[in-house]
Amino acid sequence: MLKLIRGQDRLTAAIIGEIDHHTARRIREETDAVLQQDLPHELIFDFSGVTFMDSSGIGLIMGRYRLVSQWGGSVTIAGAPSRIERILKMSGIEKLAQIHPVKEEEV
């Protein structure tokens, strides 16, 4: 499940459940539509509800980073469970996105 929350110059994508090949595609399409319309300078992925993530999740983050960086935006990943955070750090995604251990509303 994906919940997109528009804020002042910010878009939060709260993801609940698994991020795999099938769900990543839907998340990407829905998120990109709002990003390209609003052009926010901050994209926050709220991963506090993510229960599983494969390499599709890394691709999802990298693609959104490329998109928002076109207009000077940034990406933050918030609230990822420890097992997901380990995957993110091993992938080197920290070079593209900030990782915060707390949920979006606390960032």
C-alpha positions as a Markdown table, in Angstrom:
| # | Residue | x | y | z |
|---|---|---|---|---|
| 1 | Met | 0.0 | 0.0 | 0.0 |
| 2 | Leu | 1.2 | 3.5 | -0.8 |
| 3 | Lys | 0.1 | 6.7 | 0.7 |
| 4 | Leu | 1.3 | 9.9 | -0.9 |
| 5 | Ile | 1.3 | 13.0 | 1.4 |
| 6 | Arg | 1.9 | 16.4 | -0.2 |
| 7 | Gly | 3.5 | 19.0 | 2.0 |
| 8 | Gln | 5.1 | 22.4 | 1.5 |
| 9 | Asp | 7.8 | 21.7 | -1.1 |
| 10 | Arg | 7.8 | 18.1 | 0.1 |
| 11 | Leu | 6.3 | 14.7 | -0.9 |
| 12 | Thr | 6.2 | 11.8 | 1.5 |
| 13 | Ala | 5.7 | 8.4 | 0.1 |
| 14 | Ala | 4.6 | 6.1 | 3.0 |
| 15 | Ile | 4.9 | 2.5 | 2.0 |
| 16 | Ile | 3.2 | -0.3 | 3.9 |
| 17 | Gly | 4.0 | -4.0 | 3.1 |
| 18 | Glu | 6.5 | -5.5 | 0.6 |
| 19 | Ile | 8.6 | -3.7 | -2.0 |
| 20 | Asp | 9.2 | -6.2 | -4.8 |
| 21 | His | 9.1 | -6.2 | -8.6 |
| 22 | His | 5.3 | -5.9 | -8.7 |
| 23 | Thr | 4.8 | -3.3 | -6.0 |
| 24 | Ala | 7.8 | -1.2 | -7.0 |
| 25 | Arg | 6.4 | -0.6 | -10.4 |
| 26 | Arg | 3.1 | 0.8 | -9.0 |
| 27 | Ile | 4.9 | 2.8 | -6.4 |
| 28 | Arg | 7.1 | 4.3 | -9.0 |
| 29 | Glu | 4.3 | 5.2 | -11.4 |
| 30 | Glu | 2.2 | 6.9 | -8.7 |
| 31 | Thr | 5.1 | 8.7 | -7.1 |
| 32 | Asp | 6.5 | 9.9 | -10.4 |
| 33 | Ala | 3.2 | 11.4 | -11.4 |
| 34 | Val | 3.0 | 13.6 | -8.3 |
| 35 | Leu | 6.7 | 14.4 | -8.4 |
| 36 | Gln | 6.5 | 15.6 | -12.0 |
| 37 | Gln | 3.5 | 17.7 | -11.3 |
| 38 | Asp | 4.6 | 19.3 | -8.0 |
| 39 | Leu | 8.4 | 19.3 | -8.4 |
| 40 | Pro | 9.1 | 19.2 | -4.6 |
| 41 | His | 12.6 | 19.8 | -3.3 |
| 42 | Glu | 12.3 | 16.9 | -0.8 |
| 43 | Leu | 11.1 | 13.4 | -1.3 |
| 44 | Ile | 10.7 | 11.3 | 1.9 |
| 45 | Phe | 10.2 | 7.6 | 1.7 |
| 46 | Asp | 8.6 | 6.5 | 5.0 |
| 47 | Phe | 9.7 | 2.9 | 5.3 |
| 48 | Ser | 8.3 | 2.3 | 8.8 |
| 49 | Gly | 5.7 | 0.0 | 7.4 |
| 50 | Val | 7.9 | -1.9 | 5.0 |
| 51 | Thr | 8.0 | -5.7 | 5.8 |
| 52 | Phe | 10.2 | -6.9 | 2.9 |
| 53 | Met | 12.4 | -5.3 | 0.2 |
| 54 | Asp | 14.4 | -6.8 | -2.6 |
| 55 | Ser | 16.6 | -5.1 | -5.1 |
| 56 | Ser | 13.5 | -3.5 | -6.7 |
| 57 | Gly | 13.4 | -1.2 | -3.7 |
| 58 | Ile | 17.0 | 0.0 | -4.3 |
| 59 | Gly | 16.1 | 0.7 | -8.0 |
| 60 | Leu | 13.0 | 2.5 | -6.8 |
| 61 | Ile | 15.0 | 4.9 | -4.6 |
| 62 | Met | 17.7 | 5.4 | -7.3 |
| 63 | Gly | 15.2 | 6.2 | -10.0 |
| 64 | Arg | 13.4 | 8.8 | -7.8 |
| 65 | Tyr | 16.8 | 10.3 | -6.8 |
| 66 | Arg | 17.6 | 10.8 | -10.5 |
| 67 | Leu | 14.3 | 12.4 | -11.1 |
| 68 | Val | 14.2 | 14.9 | -8.2 |
| 69 | Ser | 17.9 | 15.8 | -8.7 |
| 70 | Gln | 16.9 | 17.2 | -12.1 |
| 71 | Trp | 15.4 | 20.2 | -10.2 |
| 72 | Gly | 17.8 | 20.2 | -7.2 |
| 73 | Gly | 15.7 | 17.9 | -5.0 |
| 74 | Ser | 16.8 | 15.4 | -2.4 |
| 75 | Val | 15.7 | 12.0 | -1.1 |
| 76 | Thr | 15.4 | 10.9 | 2.5 |
| 77 | Ile | 14.5 | 7.4 | 3.8 |
| 78 | Ala | 12.9 | 7.4 | 7.2 |
| 79 | Gly | 11.9 | 4.8 | 9.7 |
| 80 | Ala | 13.2 | 1.7 | 7.9 |
| 81 | Pro | 13.2 | -1.4 | 10.1 |
| 82 | Ser | 16.8 | -2.5 | 11.0 |
| 83 | Arg | 16.9 | -5.4 | 8.5 |
| 84 | Ile | 15.8 | -3.0 | 5.7 |
| 85 | Glu | 18.2 | -0.4 | 6.8 |
| 86 | Arg | 21.1 | -2.9 | 6.6 |
| 87 | Ile | 20.2 | -3.7 | 3.0 |
| 88 | Leu | 20.1 | 0.0 | 2.2 |
| 89 | Lys | 23.5 | 0.7 | 3.8 |
| 90 | Met | 25.1 | -2.4 | 2.1 |
| 91 | Ser | 23.8 | -1.1 | -1.3 |
| 92 | Gly | 25.6 | 2.2 | -0.8 |
| 93 | Ile | 22.3 | 4.1 | -1.2 |
| 94 | Glu | 23.5 | 6.5 | 1.5 |
| 95 | Lys | 25.6 | 8.3 | -1.2 |
| 96 | Leu | 22.3 | 9.3 | -2.8 |
| 97 | Ala | 19.8 | 9.5 | 0.0 |
| 98 | Gln | 19.9 | 10.4 | 3.7 |
| 99 | Ile | 18.7 | 7.5 | 6.0 |
| 100 | His | 17.0 | 8.4 | 9.3 |
| 101 | Pro | 15.9 | 5.7 | 11.7 |
| 102 | Val | 12.8 | 7.7 | 12.7 |
| 103 | Lys | 9.4 | 8.0 | 11.0 |
| 104 | Glu | 8.7 | 10.9 | 8.6 |
| 105 | Glu | 6.8 | 13.0 | 11.0 |
| 106 | Glu | 9.8 | 13.0 | 13.3 |
| 107 | Val | 12.3 | 14.1 | 10.6 |
